[in-house]
Each structure stands twice: as C-alpha cells, then as structure tokens.
Amino acid sequence: MPTPRDYDADPERYRLGMRLAAEHSRADLQIRVVEHLVSAGARVVLDAGCGDGALAAAAAGTALRVVGLDAAAPALRAAGRHGPVLHGDVTALPVRDTRVDAVVSINVLDHLDRPAVALREAHRVLRPSGLLVAGAVARADSPELAPFWRPGRTPFDAEEAPEVVAGVFGPVTTDAWDAPLVTLPDRDAVRDYLRARFVAADEAERLADGVAARGPLPLPVTKRGALVLASR
C-alpha cells in the first residue's frame, strides 16, 4: 500500500521528522546524495518531491543548481528559501524533455501506486547520460521497534526498488545503508519518531509508553534503506 500523503494537510508531521533526524541522527542522507551528484558532474538538478528544500540547502556552496518540485504548497513555500521551485507532481513533471542533468526523488516513490510512471517522467526530462537518484526505506528498517511497530510494505521499498528502477532505466547501482544511525534519547523522541512515520498521535503515545517501559533508553535505532542510481 502506498505511503499516505499528508504534506498539505499536516506539514508539521513531516517537519517533525526532519527535526528529529537533524537532532538525533549521525548521518545526513542529503549530503550523501550531493556527493553522488557532484561525482557524476551534474549541474542542473530536479529535486522531484523536494519537501522543504533539504537537498538544495545541502548543495549550497557547490556547483549544483537544485530546482525543487513538490505538489504540496506548504513545502514549496519553505523550499523557496533555498532556490527556485516548481509546483507539480512527479508523475507529470512540468519540465521539457532532456532538460536536466539529474533527477532526485528521496522517500517519494513509495507514495505512488505505480512508481514506474514517475520513473518514466524522470527518464524523459534527463539529458543523455543524466543521473537518477531514488531513495527508499527498507521494510526491515528500525528493527529495534519491531516488537511494537514495523514499517508497512509499499510499492517502492528498498528491497524491490532496484528492480523497479531497472524496469525503466536498465542497469542500476545501489548505495545501501544498514547501521545504528539514530539514537532516540527518551520516550518523547520515540513518540516523535513514530509520528514522523505516519503513526496516529494517540497510537504513537501508547507505543512510546511501551518502548519506554521495555527499556532501556536511550535507544539506538538501525536505519536500513538504499539509494538507487541509474543513468539515462
């Protein structure tokens, strides 16, 4: 089932997750993406599903020109602080053919019933040899919370994402992670972590109580997922 989309209705849920990652994670996925883009020699980058513009912020000071695209108005208002933005959907990009050097979609394609539609759009707007970077979370993410909560299966989990991308682009490479990259210091951080992952507020409170009672806290959380890279 696709991940829900609530970025217009509840933008603060998404921002809660971004703040939590900034405060309690020892890895920065956006920096990792920037490194891939710079290594590929990209210049004009379309961040398809840009959220509040984290990629553009991470790319500041590089030669990358990141253009953000999102369907959610609150996200675009925030992303506009970091660079140019476009209002649009990843399944119908408002960009002409072969116009960009790279397309990035991080934790976006899991929201779609048919991720291949967005991948074909990314392929269309990429220049020859242009780079796609698609990020996906694994179904086995956050195993320390498994007694209480597990991520739901989506159409674009890290386990199948390489095959889905290969169906449109051909050969792919993956840059996977599997490490205790987040440490949740207390019960409220556990609650916020769950809220950021679409757990309803009252359920997140209940589950956080269970995690805290089981102990101990702080709780290191293993993050599992992958970037899938492909060229046009």
C-alpha positions in Angstrom: 0.0 0.0 0.0 1.4 3.5 -0.8 2.6 5.7 2.0 -0.1 8.3 2.8 0.4 11.9 1.5 -0.4 14.5 4.2 2.0 17.2 3.3 -0.7 19.8 2.6 -2.9 18.7 5.5 -0.2 18.2 8.1 3.1 19.7 7.1 4.3 19.7 10.7 4.4 15.9 10.8 7.0 15.9 8.1 8.9 18.7 9.7 8.9 16.9 13.0 10.7 14.0 11.3 13.2 16.3 9.7 14.0 18.0 13.1 14.3 14.6 14.7 16.8 13.5 12.1 18.8 16.7 12.5 19.0 16.3 16.3 19.4 12.6 16.7 21.0 11.1 13.6 24.7 10.8 12.9 24.3 10.6 9.1 23.0 13.1 6.6 21.3 11.5 3.6 21.1 14.7 1.7 24.9 15.1 1.9 25.3 11.6 0.6 23.1 12.5 -2.4 25.1 15.7 -3.1 28.3 13.6 -3.2 26.8 11.3 -5.8 25.6 14.3 -7.9 28.9 16.1 -7.7 30.8 12.9 -8.6 28.6 12.5 -11.7 29.3 16.0 -12.9 25.7 17.2 -12.6 24.9 20.9 -12.7 21.1 21.3 -13.1 19.2 19.0 -10.7 15.5 18.5 -10.3 14.6 17.5 -6.8 11.3 15.8 -7.5 9.4 15.7 -4.2 11.6 18.3 -2.6 9.8 18.8 0.7 11.1 21.9 2.5 14.2 22.0 0.3 16.7 20.0 2.3 18.7 18.9 -0.8 19.0 22.5 -2.0 20.2 23.5 1.4 22.8 20.7 1.5 24.0 21.6 -2.0 24.7 25.3 -1.0 28.3 26.1 -1.8 28.6 23.5 -4.6 28.2 23.9 -8.4 24.8 22.3 -8.3 21.7 24.3 -9.2 18.9 22.5 -7.5 15.3 23.2 -8.7 12.8 21.9 -6.2 9.4 20.4 -7.3 6.6 19.4 -5.0 2.8 19.1 -5.1 2.4 20.4 -1.5 2.1 24.2 -1.2 3.5 24.4 2.4 6.6 22.5 1.2 7.1 24.8 -1.7 6.9 27.9 0.4 9.6 26.6 2.7 11.8 25.2 -0.2 11.7 28.6 -2.0 14.1 29.9 0.7 16.8 27.7 -0.8 16.3 28.2 -4.5 13.9 28.0 -7.5 10.8 25.8 -7.1 8.1 24.4 -9.3 4.6 23.3 -8.3 3.9 19.9 -9.9 3.5 16.2 -9.5 6.3 13.7 -10.0 4.0 11.7 -12.3 3.6 14.7 -14.8 6.7 16.8 -14.5 6.3 20.4 -15.8 9.7 20.2 -17.5 10.6 19.8 -21.1 12.4 16.7 -22.5 16.1 16.3 -21.8 16.4 19.5 -19.7 18.2 18.4 -16.5 21.4 16.6 -15.6 19.9 14.7 -12.6 16.6 13.9 -11.0 16.5 13.1 -7.3 13.5 11.5 -5.6 14.1 10.6 -1.9 11.4 8.9 0.0 8.9 9.9 -2.7 8.1 7.0 -4.9 6.7 4.9 -2.0 3.7 7.3 -2.1 2.7 6.1 -5.6 0.6 3.1 -6.7 2.7 3.0 -9.8 6.3 4.3 -9.2 7.2 3.4 -12.8 5.1 6.4 -14.1 7.2 8.8 -12.2 10.4 7.0 -13.2 9.4 7.3 -16.9 8.9 11.0 -16.3 12.3 11.3 -14.8 13.8 9.4 -17.7 12.1 11.8 -20.1 13.4 15.0 -18.6 17.0 13.8 -18.1 19.7 14.6 -20.6 21.6 11.7 -22.2 23.8 10.1 -19.5 21.8 12.1 -16.9 21.6 10.6 -13.4 18.6 9.4 -11.4 18.9 9.1 -7.6 15.9 7.4 -6.0 15.9 6.8 -2.2 13.8 4.1 -0.5 13.4 2.8 3.1 13.7 -0.9 3.7 10.8 -3.0 5.1 13.3 -4.1 7.8 14.0 -0.6 8.9 14.1 0.3 12.6 14.2 -3.4 13.8 14.6 -2.3 17.5 11.0 -1.1 17.4 9.7 -4.3 15.8 8.0 -5.6 19.0 5.8 -2.5 18.8 5.8 -1.2 15.2 7.0 -2.2 11.7 7.0 -0.1 8.5 4.2 -1.0 6.2 5.0 -2.5 2.8 4.9 0.0 -0.1 5.3 -0.1 -3.9 8.8 1.2 -3.6 10.6 -0.4 -0.7 14.4 -0.7 -0.8 14.1 -4.5 -1.3 12.4 -4.1 -4.7 13.4 -0.5 -5.7 16.4 -1.6 -7.8 14.2 -3.9 -9.9 11.5 -1.2 -10.3 14.1 1.4 -11.5 15.8 -1.2 -13.7 12.5 -1.8 -15.5 12.6 1.8 -16.8 16.3 2.7 -16.9 18.2 -0.6 -17.3 21.3 -1.3 -15.2 21.3 0.3 -11.7 23.7 0.6 -8.8 22.8 0.8 -5.2 24.2 2.6 -2.2 22.7 0.9 0.8 22.9 1.6 4.5 22.3 -0.7 7.4 23.6 0.8 10.6 22.5 2.3 14.0 22.4 5.8 12.7 19.7 7.3 15.0 19.7 7.4 18.8 16.3 8.2 20.5 17.2 9.7 23.9 13.9 9.5 25.6 10.2 8.5 25.5 9.1 11.7 23.7 11.7 11.2 21.0 10.3 7.7 20.4 6.8 9.1 20.1 8.0 11.8 17.7 9.9 9.2 15.6 6.7 7.2 15.3 4.6 10.2 14.5 7.0 11.1 11.7 6.4 7.7 10.3 2.6 8.2 9.9 1.6 6.6 13.2 -1.5 8.4 14.6 -0.9 10.7 17.5 -2.7 8.6 20.2 -1.2 5.4 18.9 2.3 6.9 18.9 1.8 7.9 22.6 0.7 4.4 23.5 3.6 2.7 21.7 6.2 5.2 23.1 5.0 4.2 26.6 5.5 0.6 25.7 9.0 1.2 24.4 10.0 3.2 27.4 8.6 0.5 29.8 10.6 -2.2 28.0 13.7 0.0 28.1 16.5 0.8 28.2 16.7 4.4 26.9 18.4 6.0 25.0 17.5 3.6 22.2 19.9 3.2 19.2 17.8 2.6 16.0 19.2 0.8 13.0 18.3 2.6 9.7 18.1 0.4 6.6 17.4 1.6 3.1 19.2 2.4 -0.2 19.8 5.0 -2.9 19.2 3.5 -6.3 21.3 5.2 -9.1 20.7 4.8 -12.8 21.7 6.7 -16.0 19.5 7.6 -18.9 
